Amino acid sequence: MTEAVHRRGLRFLRDRWRVLVRLAGWSVLETGQTFLTGYALAQSLDEGFLTGRPGTGLAWLAVAGLGVLVGAYGTARVYGAVAALAEPLRDRLVTRVVARGVREADAGALSGLTQQVEIARDTFAGLVMVSRSFVFTAAGAVVGLVSLDPLLLLVVGPPLAAGLGLFAATLRPLARRQEAFLVADEALADGLAAVCPGLRDITAAGAEERVAAVTRRQVDAERRAACSLARWGVLRVASLALGGRLPIVLLLLCAPWLLAHGVTPGALVGALAYVTQSLLPALRNLIHGLGTSGSRLAVVLRRLTREPSADAALRTDEAPCGTGRPTTGRTNREPSPRAGLCISEALSEAQRPNGEARSEPGPPTHGPSTEAARPTHGPSTEAGRTTLDRPAGAGAAAPRPEPSTRPIGARTPTARPAHPATAPSAPPALSLASVTFAYGPAAAPVIEELDLTVPPGAHLAVVGASGIGKSTLTSLIAGLVEPARGTVRLGGHPVPGPEAAALRVLIPQEAYVFTGTLAENLGHLRPDPVPEAELLAAADAVGLLPLLEALGGPGATVDPAALCAGERQLVALTRAYLSRAPLALLDEATCHLDARAEERAERAFADRPGGTLVVVAHRISSARRADHVLVMDGPRTAYGTHDELLCRSTAYRDLVGGWSPVPSQPALALGDPDRVDAVAGTGLSGDGGHVVAHGPVGQMQVPRDLRHRGSLGGEG
């Protein structure tokens, strides 16, 4: 690829030899300016000021000033010649990029037009100016040194040649390392652009270690590239010191010897002027220009002029996460599809046991326990020990229904994704034993000595004031955080652990939807593609079907930014419903749905064969629908049915009392100072007259809503 770029570059310049001749002609004027800079200064001293003839000295200085004016005129004409080289290059690159974009549907064509082509033109013009300036400046200085005294060239010439040789020897390795650093830097930027917007979802899916490993590899790769570039950069500095600064030292050290061998004082001063005012700046510009901009231009030209075969090679580059997925050759700093795939895979893998192949079926689910129902405990005033049971046989697994052949739009709430039948004597779906958790060694425990047993098939609602620890409880169950004391088990498996992770799916308040088809979003947690009949049945059960039809079916492309918060939640809920995990954790996952849409989604999860549901509730209706309610109130944790807790729990009565019979007011616009946002209706066509309050206590609450003392998104 590099040789091909060089050949094309030489052919491009050869075809424009007339422009090069014109460029050289105007540059000769700069050579004259450089020559007069030292020669006129030397003559003004030797023939004028040092001999008592100031008029002659001033005349020579006037000649030097005239040379500056002539050189400036030549430089102005040089810019026109450089433009005659750079603009055709830009036109040729634009033609190539547009042709490839039209012919091959290249995703980087837009970036190539708006960024890369302009970078190539500007960098090429700068390199032409720098290289031309050094060549003609050095020529003028060498001629001037020989004119003053050949001995001066013997002192200045060897270190200058040595510095140029060292720089030339390091130019190719330095360019390769500069390119490696640019590639590593782009890969890291792509990865961070994909990770940062999805941090909450990465945490919710338990994918921190996987994503951190991917990012760590990218950071290490950039660090190694930067260190290698810095080591070779030392040689670049050494070449500048050798070719540009050492001649000054040698001229000063050899001054007595030079004066003794007939070099005049004016010639010695003129030689110093040549080195300090002409050679050193020109060499500095050449080293920095070719060493940095040259490798940058090489990278850009290789990307813009690559052949289709090179495109194919770029698309088979190894993904950062080691998945080997194909990627497109990108030319901009936007988040790459490859980085997004790595994050999606990490989120998906967080739902599976470690090492499980994608083609393997999901883990078996657990059915209801056949043990005799234990008596339900009342509220505990000490450790909050709570056991949740339901009558024996409740929630027994139903036989797997046949795929529905009903027309789209016909409601069939009973058609759901199948779960394997449960085995007798199955362990509890969820159990917590003396669990204590605090957000720091000196912090007060958010959860203290909590015992909780939830059998398979149960439906539990968790309520409490904002910040009391409801989201912390779901994080403990999901294995996103670990308790300071006590144990958490899912289906008998310890949490955290791959077996337990495969048995639960957590849906946070902020729904994760990625760009892709609707079917890809909904089947994200399944190892194999979901049959369309099963997908439509799940969408119908959860309430996504109207949106699915409006978007154009399962194959329609989803733009997350075009969906409202309620629509994104419905997509996330249906995805979780289709997963193999029997335990669903809804951490205010329906806060942007109205009451009817929320009821439909919760009932769908509660009716899943063999499924267990834990809901962090923000409406009183959610607590009413649950088999049992867990009231979190610090050490005064209470548990029971809705009616039992109304009699026994003051905290629960306070929460229920927060419901106001006054009809809700029309919702304000998003981003209003009172922070009251409209929520999606059942059919996603309006707000349904309900609002969700995100402000402090005192603002209007939704009828039949539980009171939350603060932001819905800020729970513990």
N, C-alpha and C positions, 0 to 999 in steps of 0.2 A: 504493500500500500504506500509506504514512504517513497520508494523508488518511482512508483507511478505518479505521485504528486510532483516529484522533482522533474520528471520528464515533461509533464504537462506544463510546469512552470517555465522550463527552458524554452519549450515550443512557443508558449505565450509571449515570452520576451523576444524570441527570434522573429516572430511575426510582426513585432513593433520596433524594429531596429531604427527606423527613422525617428521615433519618439526618443529612443535612447541616445541617438546622436545629438538631438536638440537638447536633451537633458545634460549631456556631457559638455556641450558648448556653453551653455549658461553657467555651468558649474566651474568652468575655467576662470570666470570672473571672481569666484570665491577663492580660487587658487591664488590669483593675483593679490587679493586682499590679504591672505595669509602670508604670502611672500613679503609684502610691504610692511606687515606688522613688525617683523624682526629686523629686516634689512634697513628700512628707513630709520628705525630707532638707533641701530648701530651707527649709521652714517651721521645722524644728528649729533651723536656724541663724539665720534672720531673726527669728523670734518667741521663740526660746529662748536658745541659748548666746551669741549676739552681743549680746543685750540684758540679759544677766545673769540670765536665768530658766532655769536648768538643768532644773527640773522640767518646764516646758513643752517644752523640747527633747527630754527623754527620753520624754515622752508621744507626741510626733510620731514618734519612732523606734519606739515600741511599736506605733503604728498601721502603720508600714511592715512591722514583723515580722508583725502580724496579716494584712497583705496577702499576705505570703509564704505563710502557712498556707492562706489562702483560695485562692490560686493553685495550691498543691499539690493541694488537694482537687479543683479543676477539672481539673487535668492528669490526675489519676487517672481521672476520669470521661471525659476525652477519649479515653483508650486504649480504653475500651469502645466508643465511637462509631466509632473508626477500625477496630476489629475487625469491627464491623457492616458496614463497607465492604469490607474486605480479604477476609474469608472468603467472601462471595458471589462475589467475583471469582475466588477460587481454585476454588470449586465450578464456576463456569461454564467456566473453562479446563480443569479436569479432564474435564468432560463432553465438551468439544470434542476434546480430545486422545484420549480413549478412543474416541469415535465415529469419528474419522479413522483411528485405529489398526486398528479392527475393519473399517471399510468399505474402506480403501485399503491395508491391510497395511503401514502406515507403520513403517519400521525405527526411527524416532526416538521412537516412542510411549513406550517404557519410560523413556528419558531425560527426555522431557517430563513424565512423571508424577513421577519421583524427583528431578529437579533443576530443570528450567526453571520448572515451576509454582510451586515453593517460592521460587525466586528472584523471580519476578514478584510473588508475594504480599508477601514481605518488603520488596522495593524499593518497591512501591506504597504500603505502609503508611508506610514511612520518608518518602516524598515528601509524603504527605498531612500528616504531622506537621511536616515542615520548612516547607512552604508555609503551613500554618495558623498556625504559630508566628510566622513573619515578618509575616504580615498583621496579626495581632492585637497583636503586640508593637509594630510600627511605629505602629499606630493609637493604642495607649496612650501611646507616646512623643510623638507629634505633639500629642495632646490635652494632655499634661503640659507641653510646651514653650509652647503657646499660653496655658495657664493661668498659667505663670510669667511670661512676657513674650513678646509676638509678635516682638520683635526677635531673640530666640533662634532662632525658626523661620526667620527670614530668613538667618541664618548657617548653620544646619545643613541646611535643606531643599534648596537648590540642589545642593551636592555629592552629597547622598544621591540626589536624582533623577537626576543625571548618571551616577552609578555604576550605578543600576538600569537606565538607558537603555542604557548601554554593554554591560552584561551581557545584556540582552534582545536587543540587536542581534547578539551573538556566539553566542547560545544555539543556533540552528539549525545554523550552520556547525560549531560545536564538537561538536554531537551527531552530525553526519554523519562528522566525522573520528574521533570516539570509536568509532563503529560500524565504520569502515574499519579502525581499529587492532585491534579485537576480532576481526574476520574474518581479518585477516592473521595475527594471533597464533594463532588456531585452525588456520589452514592450515599454519603452520610446525610447530605441535605435532603435527598429524596426520602431516605428512611425516616428522618425526624419529621418531615412534612406529613408522612403517613401516620406516625405514632402519636404526635402531640394532639391532634384533634380527637383521637380515640382513646385517651388515657382512661377515662371512666369505664369504657366498654372493655378495655384490656383487663382492668382490675376486676370488673364484674365477671368476666369469663375465666379468671384465674390464670391468665396468660402472661403474667409479669415476667417470669423467669425466661420463657421462650423469647418474648420480645426483647428483653434485656440482653439476652445472648446474641440476638441478631444485631442490635445496636452496638454492643460491645465489640463485636467483630468489625463492624464498620469504623468505629472510632480507632481501634487498634490498627486497621489498615491505613487510615489517614495519618496516624501518628508515625507509622513506619515510613510511609512515603515522604512525610515532612522531614523526618530525621535524615533520610537518604539525600533529599534535595539540599538540606542545610550543609551536609558534609561536602557535597560537590560545590555548593555555593562558596565555600571557603577558597577553593581553587580559583573561582572567578575573581574574588577580592585579591587573591595573590597575583593574578595576572595583571590586574589594574595597578597594583603597587609596583610590580616589576617593570611594566612597560611605561607607566606614566609618572611615577614618583621617584623611582630610583635614578633616572637621568638627571633630575634636579640635584639630588645628593651628589652624584658623580661630577657634575659640572662645578659644584662648589668645592668638592674635595680636590679636583684636578685644576682648579683655577690658577694656583701658583705655577704649576707645570705648563699649563697652556699659555700663560702670559710670558713665561720664560722661552717658549718656542715660537713666539711671534704673533700669537693671537692678541688682538687689540682689546682694550677694555670694552669698547663699544660692541665688538663682535661677541664677547662673552655675555654682555647684557642682552644682546639680540637673541643669542641662543637660549638664554633663560626665558625670554619672552615667547619664543617659539614653543618651548616645552610647556610652560605654565598657561599660556593664553590660547594655544591652538591644539597641540598634540594631546595634552591631558584631558581637556573637555571632550575632544572628539573620540578619544579612546574610551572614556567613561560612558558616553552615549552609545558607542558601539557595543560594549560589553553588556550593559544593562538592556539595550534594545534587542540584540540578538539572543541574549540569554533568557529573557523573559517573554518579550513579545514574539520572538521567533518561534518558540515552542508553542505558544498560544495559537499563532497563525497555523502552524502545522496541524495541531489538533482540529481546528475549525475546518481547514481545507479537507482533511481526511474525512470528516463527517459529511461535508457538503458534496464531495465529489466521489463518494463511495459508490461502487457498482452494486447491482442487485445481489450478486453473490456475497459481497461484503455485508449487505443488509442481513442476509440469512445468517451469516456468521455472528453478527451482533445479536440477533434474536435468540441465538442458542447459548449466549453467555450464561454462566452459572448465576442463579439468583443469590442474593445476599444470605438468604436463610438456608441455602443448600438444597433447595427443592428441585433445582434444575428446570423450573418452569420456563417456557419461552418468554422472551421480553422483546420489546421493540427498541430499535436504536434511537435513543432520544437525543435531542439537541438543546434542551432548555432546562431551567431549574424548577419546573413544575413537578409535583409528586409523581413518581413513575408508577405505572401499573404493577411493576415487579414488587415495589415496596408495599403497595396495597395488598398484593397477593400474600406476601409474607405475614402481614398483620392478620389478614383474614384466616390464613392457615393456623396461625397461633391461637386465634380466638376459637377456631373450630376444634383444634387439637385439645384445647383446655377442657372440652366436654367429653373427651375420650380417655381411656386408660393409656398410660405411657406405652408407646410402641405398638399400639393397635393399628392394623392396616386399615386403609380407607375402604377397602372392599369388604371388610368383615362386617357382619351384622352387629347391631348395637347390643349393649349388655341386656341381660334379662331383667325384667322388672319383678318386683315383689308384690304379692297380693296381700289380702287382709289376714291378720293373725286369727287362728282358730282357738286361741286361748280364751278362757272365760273372761267376760268383761269385768275389769276391776272397778271398784267404786271410785267415783270421781271425787278428787280432793277439793276442798274449798280454798279460799284465799289463805296464803301463808303470811304470817306477820314476821317471819324471821328470814329464812333463806329463799323464799319464793319457790319451794319445791312443788312442781306441777306435773301431773300425769294426765294425758289426754287419751280417752278410749271412746270407742263407739260399740254398739251392740254387736255381738258375734254374728258374722255373716254379712254385715253391712258392707256395701261396696265390693261384693264378690265380683270376680272378673267375669265379664260377659264374653260370649263367643265372638270371634272376629267377624265383622260384617263383610259381606261381599261388596266389591266396589260399586258405587252408585251409578246408575245409568240415567238418572233423572235429568231433565233439561236444566241448563244453567239458570239459576235464579230460584228454582224450586227449593224451598227450605226443608232440609232433612237434618234436624239437630242431632239425631242419634247416630249419624254416619261420622265416625271418628277414626283416626289412625289406630291401627291395631297394636295391642300389647300382649306379649305372651301370657298365658295363664299362670297364675301364681301357685306356688307350692305350699302345702300345708306347713304349719309351724314356722312360718317365715319370721325373721326377726323384725323388730319395729322399723318402720320407714325412717324414723328419726328419733334419736335419743340423746339427751344432754345429761351428764352426770356431774353435779357440783361444779358447774362452769362459772368461772370468774374471769372478767376481762376489764382492763383499764388501759387508757391510752398513754401510759407512762408509769415509771416505778413509783413516783410520788403522787400520781393522780388518783382521785377517788374512783372506785370501780363503777363502770357503766352497768355491768351485769355482775351480780354477786351470788354465788352458790345456787345457781339455777339448775333444777332438775326438771326435765321435760321428756315425756315419752309420747310419740305420735305413731299410732299403728298405720299400716297401709290402708289407703282408701279414705283417710280422715280429711276433714276440711277445717283448718284452723285459721282464725283471724287474729292478728296481732295489732293492738291499739295502744295508744298512749300519747302523751304530749310530745311535741317536737323536741328532738334532742335527748329523749329519754333512753334511747338505745335500740329502737326497732330495727333500723338499718344495720346496726352493729350485730344484732342477733342473726339477721340473714347472712351477713358476711361471715360470721362464725360457722353457720350451718354450711355455707358454700365452700368453706375452707380458704377464704380470702385473707382472713386473719386467724391467728391461733390464740386460744385462751391461755391466760396466765396459769390457771389451775383447772382441773377437770378434763373431761373427755367428751368429744362429740362423735357420734357414729351415724352413718347412713346405711340402712340395710345390714347392720352388723359390721360394716367396714369403718375403720378409723378415718377421721377427717383431720388434716388433709391427707389425700392419698388418691392414686389413680382409680381404684375401684369405687371409692365414694364419689369422685368427680363425675364418673360415668352415670351415677344414679340421680343427679340433680341438674336442673337448669334454672339459672337465675335471670330474671327479667328486671333490669333496673328502671328507674323513672325515665332516664334519657335513653330512648330507643336507638339501637344501632342498625342503620340501614346503609348499605353500600351501593355504589353504582353498578348495575348489572340487571339481568332480567328479574322479574318478580319470582319466577320459579327458583332461580339461584339464591335469592334472598331467603325464601321460605324453606328451602332444603339445605341451608347452610350447615345445620347441625346433624345432617344425615350422611352416612358414608357413601350411599348410592343415590342416584337420582330418584326423586319421589314420583310415583305414578300420578298421572294427572287426575285420575278419579279420586285418589286419596287426598291430593292437594286441594281439590275443589271442595271435598267433604270437610276438610279441616277449616278452610276459609269460610265455609257456610256456618260451621259450628261456632267459630269465634266471632263472626260478624264482619269478616274482611271481604266477603263476596261482592257487595256493591262496588267497593273500590277496585277490586280485581277486574270486574267487568268494565268499569269506567276507564281503566288504564289500557284495556285491550287484551286481557287474558294473561295466563301465566308467562307467556313468552314476551310480554311487553317489557321494555327497558324502564328501569326505575331511576329517577333523578332524586336523590334524598332531599336536595334543597327545594324541590318543587312540592314536596309533601308537607302537610301541616303536622304539628306535634302529635295530634290524635291519630292521624293516618300512619305515621311511623310506629306508634305504639301498637296499632293493630297488626302491622307487618311483623313486629318483633314477637307479639303474642302468638300469632299463627306459627311462626318459626319454632317457638318453644313448644307449642302444642304438637308439632310434627316430630319433635325430637324423641329419642328412645328413653330419655330419662323419666322415671316414674314420679320423681318429686319435683314439683314446680314451686319456685319461690318468686312471688310477685311483690317486689319492693316498690309499692306505689306505681306499678306498671300501667295502671289505668287512670292516672290522675288527669289526663287530658281528654278522657272520654266522658260523655254524659252518663247519667245514672242507668239508662236502659242499655246502652252499649256496654257499660261496665258489668251489668248483671249478666248479659249474654255471654261475655267472655269468661267471667268467673264460673258460671254454671257449666260452660264447656269444659273447663279444666277440672271442676269437681266431679263431672260425670265420666271422665276418662276411665276406661276399665283398668283397674289396678293402680290408678294414679292417686297421688296424695298432693294436697294443695295447702300451702301456707301463704297467706295474704297479709301484707302490711296495709291495713285499711285506712282510708281517709274519708269514708262515708259510713254513716250508721247502717245503711242498707247492706254493706259488705259484712258487718258484724252480725246482722240479723240472719243472713244467709248461711253463715258458718255453723258447723256442728258445735264448736266451742270457741271461746274467745279468751285470749291471753292478754291481760291488762298489765302493761309495764309501767311501774310507778316507783322506780328505785327499789328499795328493800321490801316494799309493800306490793309485790307482784300478786295478782289475783287471776283466777282461772275459773271458768264455768260457762254455762250457756248464757245467752243474752238476758233472759229473764232472771236467772239466778244472780247474775252480776248486778242487775239493777237493784236487787234487794241487799246484796252483801258488800258491794264495792262503792265507796264514796267517789273514788277517782273515775270510775266508769260512769256513774251518774252525772258527774261534772262534764265528762266528755259528751254524753248524750244530751245533756242540757244545753250544750253549745249550739244545737240545732235550733234555727229560728223559723217560725211559721210564715214570716214575711216573705212574699215572693221576691226573687232576686231581681236586681235592676239590670238594664241592658249593659252588656260588657263594653268596657272602654277599648280603645285601640291598643295594639301591642306596643309595649314600651312606654305606656303612660306613666306619670309620676306615681300613681297609686298602685301600680304593678298588679292590675287585675286583668287576666288574659281570658279570652273566650276559649271554650273547649269544643272538641268535635262532637257533633250529634251522632245519633245511631246511624243515620244514612250518610254522614259526613257532608251534609249540605248546609248545615247551619249550626248555631250554638245550642239549640234546644232549650234556650232559656236558662241554662245553668252556667255558673262561673266557678272558677277555682281561685281561691284567695291565696296569694303568695306574700301577703304583707302581715303585719303584726295583728294581735288581737284587737278587735274593735271594728275591723272592716266587715262588710257584709259576707255572711257565710251561706253556702248552698243549703237549701232545705234538706234535712235528713243527712247532713254531713257531720262527721266527728270533728271536734274542734282541735286544731293544731296550733300551738303557741309559737308560731314562727314560720320560716320558709319551708315549703314542702320539700325542697331539695336539700335542706340543711340538716336532716336528721342525723342522730348519732350513728 
